[in-house]
Amino acid sequence: MDKIIKAFALDDYKIEILTSSGISGIFDVKPYLRGSAFKELANESYFRMVRPAHYGIMWPHEQDFSSDTIIWDIQNAIAV
C-alpha cells in the first residue's frame, strides 16, 4: 500500500496528493462531505488541517481516508 507523502489542502475541498510510488493528483473530498463522519470537514479552516498519516490522510479529530481510496479516486478522475 502506498504512503501519502504530501497532502496539501486546496480550494473547493480538494487536496493535492503525492504518494510514495510517485502517483500524484487532486483528491476531491466534496462527494464525501454528505456522510456524517466527514461533516466537520465542511468547515474550511478545519479542512485545511489535513496531513499525511500512516497510509492515508487524517484530520485532528481522526477523520481519515486510506491511500487506496485516494488513489482510486485520483485514477478514476483522470480516466473520465
PDB file of N, CA, C and O in Angstrom:
ATOM      1  N   MET A   1       0.853  -1.180   0.000  1.00  0.00           N
ATOM      2  CA  MET A   1       0.000   0.000   0.000  1.00  0.00           C
ATOM      3  C   MET A   1       0.893   1.235   0.000  1.00  0.00           C
ATOM      4  O   MET A   1       1.871   1.303   0.744  1.00  0.00           O
ATOM      5  N   ASP A   2       0.554   2.203  -0.832  1.00  0.00           N
ATOM      6  CA  ASP A   2       1.298   3.463  -0.909  1.00  0.00           C
ATOM      7  C   ASP A   2       1.102   4.315   0.340  1.00  0.00           C
ATOM      8  O   ASP A   2       0.030   4.330   0.943  1.00  0.00           O
ATOM      9  N   LYS A   3       2.159   5.017   0.707  1.00  0.00           N
ATOM     10  CA  LYS A   3       2.049   6.037   1.751  1.00  0.00           C
ATOM     11  C   LYS A   3       1.781   7.369   1.072  1.00  0.00           C
ATOM     12  O   LYS A   3       2.276   7.629  -0.025  1.00  0.00           O
ATOM     13  N   ILE A   4       1.010   8.194   1.718  1.00  0.00           N
ATOM     14  CA  ILE A   4       0.805   9.562   1.241  1.00  0.00           C
ATOM     15  C   ILE A   4       1.941  10.392   1.828  1.00  0.00           C
ATOM     16  O   ILE A   4       2.095  10.457   3.048  1.00  0.00           O
ATOM     17  N   ILE A   5       2.731  11.025   0.973  1.00  0.00           N
ATOM     18  CA  ILE A   5       3.843  11.821   1.477  1.00  0.00           C
ATOM     19  C   ILE A   5       3.582  13.318   1.383  1.00  0.00           C
ATOM     20  O   ILE A   5       4.292  14.119   1.991  1.00  0.00           O
ATOM     21  N   LYS A   6       2.550  13.694   0.611  1.00  0.00           N
ATOM     22  CA  LYS A   6       2.158  15.105   0.526  1.00  0.00           C
ATOM     23  C   LYS A   6       0.646  15.177   0.469  1.00  0.00           C
ATOM     24  O   LYS A   6       0.006  14.480  -0.319  1.00  0.00           O
ATOM     25  N   ALA A   7       0.083  16.028   1.312  1.00  0.00           N
ATOM     26  CA  ALA A   7      -1.359  16.294   1.295  1.00  0.00           C
ATOM     27  C   ALA A   7      -1.530  17.778   1.567  1.00  0.00           C
ATOM     28  O   ALA A   7      -1.399  18.224   2.707  1.00  0.00           O
ATOM     29  N   PHE A   8      -1.824  18.544   0.522  1.00  0.00           N
ATOM     30  CA  PHE A   8      -1.926  19.990   0.632  1.00  0.00           C
ATOM     31  C   PHE A   8      -3.346  20.417   0.281  1.00  0.00           C
ATOM     32  O   PHE A   8      -3.811  20.182  -0.834  1.00  0.00           O
ATOM     33  N   ALA A   9      -4.037  21.046   1.233  1.00  0.00           N
ATOM     34  CA  ALA A   9      -5.422  21.472   1.016  1.00  0.00           C
ATOM     35  C   ALA A   9      -5.488  22.597  -0.009  1.00  0.00           C
ATOM     36  O   ALA A   9      -4.726  23.562   0.050  1.00  0.00           O
ATOM     37  N   LEU A  10      -6.411  22.452  -0.942  1.00  0.00           N
ATOM     38  CA  LEU A  10      -6.678  23.456  -1.969  1.00  0.00           C
ATOM     39  C   LEU A  10      -8.080  24.019  -1.760  1.00  0.00           C
ATOM     40  O   LEU A  10      -8.794  23.592  -0.853  1.00  0.00           O
ATOM     41  N   ASP A  11      -8.467  24.955  -2.580  1.00  0.00           N
ATOM     42  CA  ASP A  11      -9.831  25.485  -2.535  1.00  0.00           C
ATOM     43  C   ASP A  11     -10.831  24.433  -2.980  1.00  0.00           C
ATOM     44  O   ASP A  11     -10.468  23.445  -3.619  1.00  0.00           O
ATOM     45  N   ASP A  12     -12.081  24.650  -2.639  1.00  0.00           N
ATOM     46  CA  ASP A  12     -13.201  23.822  -3.095  1.00  0.00           C
ATOM     47  C   ASP A  12     -13.102  22.369  -2.607  1.00  0.00           C
ATOM     48  O   ASP A  12     -13.511  21.446  -3.310  1.00  0.00           O
ATOM     49  N   TYR A  13     -12.559  22.175  -1.403  1.00  0.00           N
ATOM     50  CA  TYR A  13     -12.482  20.856  -0.759  1.00  0.00           C
ATOM     51  C   TYR A  13     -11.708  19.828  -1.574  1.00  0.00           C
ATOM     52  O   TYR A  13     -12.094  18.663  -1.674  1.00  0.00           O
ATOM     53  N   LYS A  14     -10.618  20.288  -2.145  1.00  0.00           N
ATOM     54  CA  LYS A  14      -9.727  19.398  -2.892  1.00  0.00           C
ATOM     55  C   LYS A  14      -8.374  19.369  -2.203  1.00  0.00           C
ATOM     56  O   LYS A  14      -7.985  20.324  -1.531  1.00  0.00           O
ATOM     57  N   ILE A  15      -7.660  18.263  -2.378  1.00  0.00           N
ATOM     58  CA  ILE A  15      -6.361  18.078  -1.749  1.00  0.00           C
ATOM     59  C   ILE A  15      -5.365  17.607  -2.793  1.00  0.00           C
ATOM     60  O   ILE A  15      -5.612  16.639  -3.512  1.00  0.00           O
ATOM     61  N   GLU A  16      -4.238  18.300  -2.870  1.00  0.00           N
ATOM     62  CA  GLU A  16      -3.150  17.885  -3.746  1.00  0.00           C
ATOM     63  C   GLU A  16      -2.403  16.750  -3.053  1.00  0.00           C
ATOM     64  O   GLU A  16      -1.976  16.879  -1.905  1.00  0.00           O
ATOM     65  N   ILE A  17      -2.254  15.651  -3.760  1.00  0.00           N
ATOM     66  CA  ILE A  17      -1.704  14.421  -3.179  1.00  0.00           C
ATOM     67  C   ILE A  17      -0.448  13.980  -3.936  1.00  0.00           C
ATOM     68  O   ILE A  17      -0.364  14.112  -5.158  1.00  0.00           O
ATOM     69  N   LEU A  18       0.528  13.452  -3.183  1.00  0.00           N
ATOM     70  CA  LEU A  18       1.669  12.757  -3.759  1.00  0.00           C
ATOM     71  C   LEU A  18       1.903  11.513  -2.920  1.00  0.00           C
ATOM     72  O   LEU A  18       1.946  11.586  -1.691  1.00  0.00           O
ATOM     73  N   THR A  19       2.058  10.356  -3.590  1.00  0.00           N
ATOM     74  CA  THR A  19       2.274   9.097  -2.870  1.00  0.00           C
ATOM     75  C   THR A  19       3.737   8.671  -2.958  1.00  0.00           C
ATOM     76  O   THR A  19       4.515   9.209  -3.746  1.00  0.00           O
ATOM     77  N   SER A  20       4.084   7.703  -2.137  1.00  0.00           N
ATOM     78  CA  SER A  20       5.460   7.194  -2.102  1.00  0.00           C
ATOM     79  C   SER A  20       5.879   6.530  -3.418  1.00  0.00           C
ATOM     80  O   SER A  20       7.073   6.416  -3.693  1.00  0.00           O
ATOM     81  N   SER A  21       4.920   6.091  -4.229  1.00  0.00           N
ATOM     82  CA  SER A  21       5.263   5.482  -5.522  1.00  0.00           C
ATOM     83  C   SER A  21       5.237   6.488  -6.672  1.00  0.00           C
ATOM     84  O   SER A  21       5.429   6.120  -7.831  1.00  0.00           O
ATOM     85  N   GLY A  22       4.997   7.769  -6.343  1.00  0.00           N
ATOM     86  CA  GLY A  22       5.027   8.809  -7.365  1.00  0.00           C
ATOM     87  C   GLY A  22       3.687   9.162  -7.973  1.00  0.00           C
ATOM     88  O   GLY A  22       3.626  10.016  -8.858  1.00  0.00           O
ATOM     89  N   ILE A  23       2.609   8.532  -7.528  1.00  0.00           N
ATOM     90  CA  ILE A  23       1.282   8.901  -8.020  1.00  0.00           C
ATOM     91  C   ILE A  23       0.938  10.277  -7.455  1.00  0.00           C
ATOM     92  O   ILE A  23       1.085  10.523  -6.258  1.00  0.00           O
ATOM     93  N   SER A  24       0.484  11.161  -8.325  1.00  0.00           N
ATOM     94  CA  SER A  24       0.088  12.487  -7.865  1.00  0.00           C
ATOM     95  C   SER A  24      -1.219  12.878  -8.534  1.00  0.00           C
ATOM     96  O   SER A  24      -1.562  12.387  -9.609  1.00  0.00           O
ATOM     97  N   GLY A  25      -1.930  13.767  -7.876  1.00  0.00           N
ATOM     98  CA  GLY A  25      -3.187  14.241  -8.426  1.00  0.00           C
ATOM     99  C   GLY A  25      -3.977  14.992  -7.385  1.00  0.00           C
ATOM    100  O   GLY A  25      -3.493  15.286  -6.292  1.00  0.00           O
ATOM    101  N   ILE A  26      -5.203  15.292  -7.752  1.00  0.00           N
ATOM    102  CA  ILE A  26      -6.096  16.048  -6.888  1.00  0.00           C
ATOM    103  C   ILE A  26      -7.207  15.123  -6.390  1.00  0.00           C
ATOM    104  O   ILE A  26      -7.929  14.512  -7.178  1.00  0.00           O
ATOM    105  N   PHE A  27      -7.327  15.034  -5.070  1.00  0.00           N
ATOM    106  CA  PHE A  27      -8.371  14.232  -4.432  1.00  0.00           C
ATOM    107  C   PHE A  27      -9.504  15.171  -4.044  1.00  0.00           C
ATOM    108  O   PHE A  27      -9.303  16.101  -3.264  1.00  0.00           O
ATOM    109  N   ASP A  28     -10.695  14.931  -4.585  1.00  0.00           N
ATOM    110  CA  ASP A  28     -11.872  15.756  -4.324  1.00  0.00           C
ATOM    111  C   ASP A  28     -12.647  15.159  -3.153  1.00  0.00           C
ATOM    112  O   ASP A  28     -13.190  14.059  -3.255  1.00  0.00           O
ATOM    113  N   VAL A  29     -12.694  15.886  -2.048  1.00  0.00           N
ATOM    114  CA  VAL A  29     -13.361  15.407  -0.837  1.00  0.00           C
ATOM    115  C   VAL A  29     -14.858  15.746  -0.845  1.00  0.00           C
ATOM    116  O   VAL A  29     -15.621  15.171  -0.068  1.00  0.00           O
ATOM    117  N   LYS A  30     -15.282  16.666  -1.709  1.00  0.00           N
ATOM    118  CA  LYS A  30     -16.681  17.117  -1.724  1.00  0.00           C
ATOM    119  C   LYS A  30     -17.712  15.994  -1.712  1.00  0.00           C
ATOM    120  O   LYS A  30     -18.669  16.083  -0.943  1.00  0.00           O
ATOM    121  N   PRO A  31     -17.575  14.945  -2.518  1.00  0.00           N
ATOM    122  CA  PRO A  31     -18.598  13.896  -2.508  1.00  0.00           C
ATOM    123  C   PRO A  31     -18.747  13.192  -1.151  1.00  0.00           C
ATOM    124  O   PRO A  31     -19.789  12.601  -0.869  1.00  0.00           O
ATOM    125  N   TYR A  32     -17.726  13.257  -0.332  1.00  0.00           N
ATOM    126  CA  TYR A  32     -17.749  12.575   0.968  1.00  0.00           C
ATOM    127  C   TYR A  32     -18.321  13.442   2.092  1.00  0.00           C
ATOM    128  O   TYR A  32     -18.605  12.934   3.176  1.00  0.00           O
ATOM    129  N   LEU A  33     -18.493  14.738   1.847  1.00  0.00           N
ATOM    130  CA  LEU A  33     -18.961  15.643   2.901  1.00  0.00           C
ATOM    131  C   LEU A  33     -20.383  15.343   3.356  1.00  0.00           C
ATOM    132  O   LEU A  33     -20.786  15.762   4.441  1.00  0.00           O
ATOM    133  N   ARG A  34     -21.138  14.633   2.551  1.00  0.00           N
ATOM    134  CA  ARG A  34     -22.529  14.294   2.914  1.00  0.00           C
ATOM    135  C   ARG A  34     -22.590  13.267   4.034  1.00  0.00           C
ATOM    136  O   ARG A  34     -23.583  13.204   4.759  1.00  0.00           O
ATOM    137  N   GLY A  35     -21.551  12.470   4.186  1.00  0.00           N
ATOM    138  CA  GLY A  35     -21.538  11.453   5.232  1.00  0.00           C
ATOM    139  C   GLY A  35     -21.332  12.073   6.599  1.00  0.00           C
ATOM    140  O   GLY A  35     -20.559  13.020   6.745  1.00  0.00           O
ATOM    141  N   SER A  36     -22.015  11.548   7.594  1.00  0.00           N
ATOM    142  CA  SER A  36     -21.948  12.138   8.933  1.00  0.00           C
ATOM    143  C   SER A  36     -20.542  12.108   9.521  1.00  0.00           C
ATOM    144  O   SER A  36     -20.185  12.993  10.299  1.00  0.00           O
ATOM    145  N   ALA A  37     -19.740  11.112   9.168  1.00  0.00           N
ATOM    146  CA  ALA A  37     -18.372  11.018   9.698  1.00  0.00           C
ATOM    147  C   ALA A  37     -17.494  12.170   9.220  1.00  0.00           C
ATOM    148  O   ALA A  37     -16.525  12.535   9.885  1.00  0.00           O
ATOM    149  N   PHE A  38     -17.836  12.745   8.061  1.00  0.00           N
ATOM    150  CA  PHE A  38     -16.999  13.792   7.470  1.00  0.00           C
ATOM    151  C   PHE A  38     -17.629  15.177   7.527  1.00  0.00           C
ATOM    152  O   PHE A  38     -17.100  16.116   6.932  1.00  0.00           O
ATOM    153  N   LYS A  39     -18.739  15.321   8.224  1.00  0.00           N
ATOM    154  CA  LYS A  39     -19.461  16.587   8.290  1.00  0.00           C
ATOM    155  C   LYS A  39     -18.567  17.746   8.757  1.00  0.00           C
ATOM    156  O   LYS A  39     -18.673  18.861   8.246  1.00  0.00           O
ATOM    157  N   GLU A  40     -17.695  17.478   9.722  1.00  0.00           N
ATOM    158  CA  GLU A  40     -16.825  18.523  10.270  1.00  0.00           C
ATOM    159  C   GLU A  40     -15.865  19.091   9.209  1.00  0.00           C
ATOM    160  O   GLU A  40     -15.400  20.223   9.336  1.00  0.00           O
ATOM    161  N   LEU A  41     -15.576  18.311   8.177  1.00  0.00           N
ATOM    162  CA  LEU A  41     -14.666  18.771   7.126  1.00  0.00           C
ATOM    163  C   LEU A  41     -15.254  19.911   6.302  1.00  0.00           C
ATOM    164  O   LEU A  41     -14.522  20.591   5.582  1.00  0.00           O
ATOM    165  N   ALA A  42     -16.556  20.129   6.398  1.00  0.00           N
ATOM    166  CA  ALA A  42     -17.197  21.232   5.677  1.00  0.00           C
ATOM    167  C   ALA A  42     -16.719  22.592   6.201  1.00  0.00           C
ATOM    168  O   ALA A  42     -16.834  23.601   5.505  1.00  0.00           O
ATOM    169  N   ASN A  43     -16.189  22.616   7.418  1.00  0.00           N
ATOM    170  CA  ASN A  43     -15.596  23.841   7.962  1.00  0.00           C
ATOM    171  C   ASN A  43     -14.239  24.010   7.277  1.00  0.00           C
ATOM    172  O   ASN A  43     -13.328  23.210   7.490  1.00  0.00           O
ATOM    173  N   GLU A  44     -14.110  25.046   6.460  1.00  0.00           N
ATOM    174  CA  GLU A  44     -12.916  25.202   5.633  1.00  0.00           C
ATOM    175  C   GLU A  44     -11.627  25.316   6.461  1.00  0.00           C
ATOM    176  O   GLU A  44     -10.594  24.776   6.064  1.00  0.00           O
ATOM    177  N   SER A  45     -11.676  25.998   7.582  1.00  0.00           N
ATOM    178  CA  SER A  45     -10.483  26.121   8.434  1.00  0.00           C
ATOM    179  C   SER A  45     -10.046  24.748   8.940  1.00  0.00           C
ATOM    180  O   SER A  45      -8.858  24.427   8.952  1.00  0.00           O
ATOM    181  N   TYR A  46     -11.010  23.956   9.353  1.00  0.00           N
ATOM    182  CA  TYR A  46     -10.706  22.605   9.824  1.00  0.00           C
ATOM    183  C   TYR A  46     -10.210  21.728   8.668  1.00  0.00           C
ATOM    184  O   TYR A  46      -9.258  20.964   8.827  1.00  0.00           O
ATOM    185  N   PHE A  47     -10.858  21.841   7.514  1.00  0.00           N
ATOM    186  CA  PHE A  47     -10.472  21.059   6.335  1.00  0.00           C
ATOM    187  C   PHE A  47      -8.996  21.257   6.005  1.00  0.00           C
ATOM    188  O   PHE A  47      -8.312  20.310   5.619  1.00  0.00           O
ATOM    189  N   ARG A  48      -8.510  22.479   6.155  1.00  0.00           N
ATOM    190  CA  ARG A  48      -7.122  22.810   5.812  1.00  0.00           C
ATOM    191  C   ARG A  48      -6.099  22.217   6.786  1.00  0.00           C
ATOM    192  O   ARG A  48      -4.895  22.353   6.569  1.00  0.00           O
ATOM    193  N   MET A  49      -6.560  21.566   7.848  1.00  0.00           N
ATOM    194  CA  MET A  49      -5.661  20.932   8.818  1.00  0.00           C
ATOM    195  C   MET A  49      -5.257  19.513   8.398  1.00  0.00           C
ATOM    196  O   MET A  49      -4.645  18.790   9.185  1.00  0.00           O
ATOM    197  N   VAL A  50      -5.587  19.116   7.190  1.00  0.00           N
ATOM    198  CA  VAL A  50      -5.267  17.767   6.700  1.00  0.00           C
ATOM    199  C   VAL A  50      -3.760  17.531   6.733  1.00  0.00           C
ATOM    200  O   VAL A  50      -2.962  18.450   6.546  1.00  0.00           O
ATOM    201  N   ARG A  51      -3.393  16.269   6.976  1.00  0.00           N
ATOM    202  CA  ARG A  51      -1.979  15.898   6.983  1.00  0.00           C
ATOM    203  C   ARG A  51      -1.849  14.436   6.583  1.00  0.00           C
ATOM    204  O   ARG A  51      -2.772  13.645   6.775  1.00  0.00           O
ATOM    205  N   PRO A  52      -0.684  14.080   6.019  1.00  0.00           N
ATOM    206  CA  PRO A  52      -0.440  12.662   5.755  1.00  0.00           C
ATOM    207  C   PRO A  52      -0.370  11.908   7.080  1.00  0.00           C
ATOM    208  O   PRO A  52       0.144  12.435   8.067  1.00  0.00           O
ATOM    209  N   ALA A  53      -0.879  10.692   7.108  1.00  0.00           N
ATOM    210  CA  ALA A  53      -0.839   9.882   8.328  1.00  0.00           C
ATOM    211  C   ALA A  53      -0.882   8.409   7.950  1.00  0.00           C
ATOM    212  O   ALA A  53      -1.821   7.957   7.294  1.00  0.00           O
ATOM    213  N   HIS A  54       0.120   7.672   8.359  1.00  0.00           N
ATOM    214  CA  HIS A  54       0.193   6.235   8.096  1.00  0.00           C
ATOM    215  C   HIS A  54       0.049   5.986   6.595  1.00  0.00           C
ATOM    216  O   HIS A  54       0.893   6.424   5.813  1.00  0.00           O
ATOM    217  N   TYR A  55      -0.990   5.301   6.195  1.00  0.00           N
ATOM    218  CA  TYR A  55      -1.221   5.009   4.772  1.00  0.00           C
ATOM    219  C   TYR A  55      -2.448   5.748   4.276  1.00  0.00           C
ATOM    220  O   TYR A  55      -3.341   5.153   3.673  1.00  0.00           O
ATOM    221  N   GLY A  56      -2.490   7.054   4.534  1.00  0.00           N
ATOM    222  CA  GLY A  56      -3.608   7.870   4.100  1.00  0.00           C
ATOM    223  C   GLY A  56      -3.436   9.304   4.553  1.00  0.00           C
ATOM    224  O   GLY A  56      -2.320   9.784   4.754  1.00  0.00           O
ATOM    225  N   ILE A  57      -4.574   9.983   4.711  1.00  0.00           N
ATOM    226  CA  ILE A  57      -4.576  11.354   5.224  1.00  0.00           C
ATOM    227  C   ILE A  57      -5.526  11.422   6.414  1.00  0.00           C
ATOM    228  O   ILE A  57      -6.421  10.589   6.559  1.00  0.00           O
ATOM    229  N   MET A  58      -5.317  12.436   7.269  1.00  0.00           N
ATOM    230  CA  MET A  58      -6.069  12.496   8.512  1.00  0.00           C
ATOM    231  C   MET A  58      -6.240  13.940   8.966  1.00  0.00           C
ATOM    232  O   MET A  58      -5.466  14.825   8.602  1.00  0.00           O
ATOM    233  N   TRP A  59      -7.277  14.150   9.772  1.00  0.00           N
ATOM    234  CA  TRP A  59      -7.546  15.439  10.410  1.00  0.00           C
ATOM    235  C   TRP A  59      -7.446  15.261  11.923  1.00  0.00           C
ATOM    236  O   TRP A  59      -7.422  14.131  12.409  1.00  0.00           O
ATOM    237  N   PRO A  60      -7.388  16.378  12.682  1.00  0.00           N
ATOM    238  CA  PRO A  60      -7.183  16.287  14.135  1.00  0.00           C
ATOM    239  C   PRO A  60      -8.191  15.415  14.898  1.00  0.00           C
ATOM    240  O   PRO A  60      -7.820  14.779  15.884  1.00  0.00           O
ATOM    241  N   HIS A  61      -9.444  15.375  14.463  1.00  0.00           N
ATOM    242  CA  HIS A  61     -10.445  14.571  15.168  1.00  0.00           C
ATOM    243  C   HIS A  61     -10.582  13.179  14.567  1.00  0.00           C
ATOM    244  O   HIS A  61     -11.606  12.516  14.732  1.00  0.00           O
ATOM    245  N   GLU A  62      -9.546  12.750  13.876  1.00  0.00           N
ATOM    246  CA  GLU A  62      -9.374  11.394  13.367  1.00  0.00           C
ATOM    247  C   GLU A  62     -10.234  10.995  12.172  1.00  0.00           C
ATOM    248  O   GLU A  62     -10.352   9.805  11.884  1.00  0.00           O
ATOM    249  N   GLN A  63     -10.839  11.951  11.469  1.00  0.00           N
ATOM    250  CA  GLN A  63     -11.437  11.607  10.190  1.00  0.00           C
ATOM    251  C   GLN A  63     -10.272  11.247   9.269  1.00  0.00           C
ATOM    252  O   GLN A  63      -9.220  11.886   9.314  1.00  0.00           O
ATOM    253  N   ASP A  64     -10.461  10.228   8.439  1.00  0.00           N
ATOM    254  CA  ASP A  64      -9.355   9.839   7.578  1.00  0.00           C
ATOM    255  C   ASP A  64      -9.828   9.179   6.290  1.00  0.00           C
ATOM    256  O   ASP A  64     -10.965   8.720   6.175  1.00  0.00           O
ATOM    257  N   PHE A  65      -8.915   9.149   5.327  1.00  0.00           N
ATOM    258  CA  PHE A  65      -9.106   8.427   4.071  1.00  0.00           C
ATOM    259  C   PHE A  65      -7.865   7.581   3.855  1.00  0.00           C
ATOM    260  O   PHE A  65      -6.749   8.036   4.106  1.00  0.00           O
ATOM    261  N   SER A  66      -8.052   6.362   3.395  1.00  0.00           N
ATOM    262  CA  SER A  66      -6.906   5.490   3.114  1.00  0.00           C
ATOM    263  C   SER A  66      -6.287   5.877   1.774  1.00  0.00           C
ATOM    264  O   SER A  66      -6.938   6.484   0.923  1.00  0.00           O
ATOM    265  N   SER A  67      -5.025   5.515   1.605  1.00  0.00           N
ATOM    266  CA  SER A  67      -4.367   5.795   0.332  1.00  0.00           C
ATOM    267  C   SER A  67      -5.043   5.031  -0.808  1.00  0.00           C
ATOM    268  O   SER A  67      -5.065   5.517  -1.939  1.00  0.00           O
ATOM    269  N   ASP A  68      -5.591   3.850  -0.536  1.00  0.00           N
ATOM    270  CA  ASP A  68      -6.303   3.096  -1.583  1.00  0.00           C
ATOM    271  C   ASP A  68      -7.486   3.882  -2.124  1.00  0.00           C
ATOM    272  O   ASP A  68      -7.677   3.957  -3.338  1.00  0.00           O
ATOM    273  N   THR A  69      -8.279   4.469  -1.236  1.00  0.00           N
ATOM    274  CA  THR A  69      -9.434   5.278  -1.652  1.00  0.00           C
ATOM    275  C   THR A  69      -8.975   6.492  -2.446  1.00  0.00           C
ATOM    276  O   THR A  69      -9.542   6.808  -3.492  1.00  0.00           O
ATOM    277  N   ILE A  70      -7.959   7.162  -1.955  1.00  0.00           N
ATOM    278  CA  ILE A  70      -7.454   8.372  -2.606  1.00  0.00           C
ATOM    279  C   ILE A  70      -6.928   8.056  -4.001  1.00  0.00           C
ATOM    280  O   ILE A  70      -7.266   8.744  -4.964  1.00  0.00           O
ATOM    281  N   ILE A  71      -6.106   7.023  -4.112  1.00  0.00           N
ATOM    282  CA  ILE A  71      -5.532   6.656  -5.415  1.00  0.00           C
ATOM    283  C   ILE A  71      -6.621   6.226  -6.385  1.00  0.00           C
ATOM    284  O   ILE A  71      -6.587   6.604  -7.556  1.00  0.00           O
ATOM    285  N   TRP A  72      -7.582   5.446  -5.919  1.00  0.00           N
ATOM    286  CA  TRP A  72      -8.691   5.028  -6.782  1.00  0.00           C
ATOM    287  C   TRP A  72      -9.433   6.251  -7.322  1.00  0.00           C
ATOM    288  O   TRP A  72      -9.715   6.331  -8.518  1.00  0.00           O
ATOM    289  N   ASP A  73      -9.748   7.206  -6.436  1.00  0.00           N
ATOM    290  CA  ASP A  73     -10.463   8.423  -6.864  1.00  0.00           C
ATOM    291  C   ASP A  73      -9.634   9.235  -7.869  1.00  0.00           C
ATOM    292  O   ASP A  73     -10.163   9.700  -8.879  1.00  0.00           O
ATOM    293  N   ILE A  74      -8.341   9.403  -7.591  1.00  0.00           N
ATOM    294  CA  ILE A  74      -7.482  10.174  -8.495  1.00  0.00           C
ATOM    295  C   ILE A  74      -7.415   9.503  -9.867  1.00  0.00           C
ATOM    296  O   ILE A  74      -7.547  10.175 -10.889  1.00  0.00           O
ATOM    297  N   GLN A  75      -7.215   8.198  -9.898  1.00  0.00           N
ATOM    298  CA  GLN A  75      -7.098   7.490 -11.162  1.00  0.00           C
ATOM    299  C   GLN A  75      -8.405   7.492 -11.945  1.00  0.00           C
ATOM    300  O   GLN A  75      -8.381   7.570 -13.173  1.00  0.00           O
ATOM    301  N   ASN A  76      -9.533   7.411 -11.270  1.00  0.00           N
ATOM    302  CA  ASN A  76     -10.815   7.440 -11.964  1.00  0.00           C
ATOM    303  C   ASN A  76     -11.182   8.836 -12.426  1.00  0.00           C
ATOM    304  O   ASN A  76     -11.885   8.980 -13.426  1.00  0.00           O
ATOM    305  N   ALA A  77     -10.734   9.860 -11.736  1.00  0.00           N
ATOM    306  CA  ALA A  77     -10.971  11.229 -12.180  1.00  0.00           C
ATOM    307  C   ALA A  77     -10.175  11.516 -13.449  1.00  0.00           C
ATOM    308  O   ALA A  77     -10.656  12.230 -14.329  1.00  0.00           O
ATOM    309  N   ILE A  78      -8.970  10.972 -13.556  1.00  0.00           N
ATOM    310  CA  ILE A  78      -8.137  11.148 -14.747  1.00  0.00           C
ATOM    311  C   ILE A  78      -8.745  10.409 -15.936  1.00  0.00           C
ATOM    312  O   ILE A  78      -8.695  10.898 -17.065  1.00  0.00           O
ATOM    313  N   ALA A  79      -9.318   9.232 -15.684  1.00  0.00           N
ATOM    314  CA  ALA A  79      -9.886   8.401 -16.742  1.00  0.00           C
ATOM    315  C   ALA A  79     -11.137   9.006 -17.364  1.00  0.00           C
ATOM    316  O   ALA A  79     -11.484   8.685 -18.500  1.00  0.00           O
ATOM    317  N   VAL A  80     -11.816   9.879 -16.624  1.00  0.00           N
ATOM    318  CA  VAL A  80     -13.077  10.441 -17.112  1.00  0.00           C
ATOM    319  C   VAL A  80     -12.853  11.535 -18.101  1.00  0.00           C
ATOM    320  O   VAL A  80     -13.813  12.114 -18.609  1.00  0.00           O
TER     321      VAL A  80
END
